[in-house]
Amino acid sequence: MTVSAPTTAQRLAGGLHRRPRLRLALLLGAPAAWLLVAYLGSLAVLLCSALWTTDPFTSDVVKVWNLDNFRQLFSTGVYRQVALRSLGTAVAVTVLDAVIAFPVAFYMARVARPRVRPLLVVAVLTPLWASYLVKTYAWRGILTEGGLLDWAGGPLGLHSPGYGLTATVVVLAYLWLPYMILPVYTGLEQIPAAVLDASADLGAGTWRTFRSVVLPLVLPSVAAGSVFTFSLSLGDYIAVQIVGGKTQLIGNLVYANITLNLPLAAALATVPVLVIVLYLLAVRRSGALDSL
């Protein structure tokens, strides 16, 4: 019986099989290069732009390296105020989403029948299929004076908060709520029923079981969801323009300066990037990034 010589493709496959590191490098090389150029490269350009300045007469970018833009951020009170307001808004949205998401996710994971759970997941994901602008403008109609909220709450003496910071927090919490529900639902679903039964057998009540068993196990999932809600809220600038009234967040300042003072806009944009990086480093200790 004549054995045919191995083809080029067979020799190449054999060589890759004997060299797993080379195989891994070829597999991940292109995505890693794209990440390096498109993501890290854009961040490097952002930082370089923040170190330039602008000609006060022509508004042209002058590529002279300095720290004037960052000094202006720290020395100007309005920038500090807007940065703190943006940070507080992101924290408020994250806390509100966590409070709303937990009972919803608990019902989906531990109370609803197994056949109903996929339908509930689809129901949670359905708002993500709608346009961001459509949902935000819908909330503008709800929150306007004489709108749906005033009509529904009028008999009870309740009124719409109108446009402002409160409306911005409510709208952002609605927009990013699915990103909190799904990780919490996954974390609750992975808790073995035997663990809850053991807690009850040992005499723990509902609140003690929640505080000592459920919450520690689900906390990484909550932190994973907070990565989305916090970062998306911190960088948002469209919702506040639609329902925020005169409220300004850091995204609005970046948008307002993008044509007039590009280096200052770049310096402003580094603030949420730095905050998000620090936040990711903080939640990494909880194992939240493993739950993403």
Summary of the structure (lengths in Angstrom):
residues: 292
radius of gyration: 25.4
end to end distance: 55.2
largest distance: 94.2
contacts: 839
relative contact order: 0.12
helix: 77%
strand: 1%
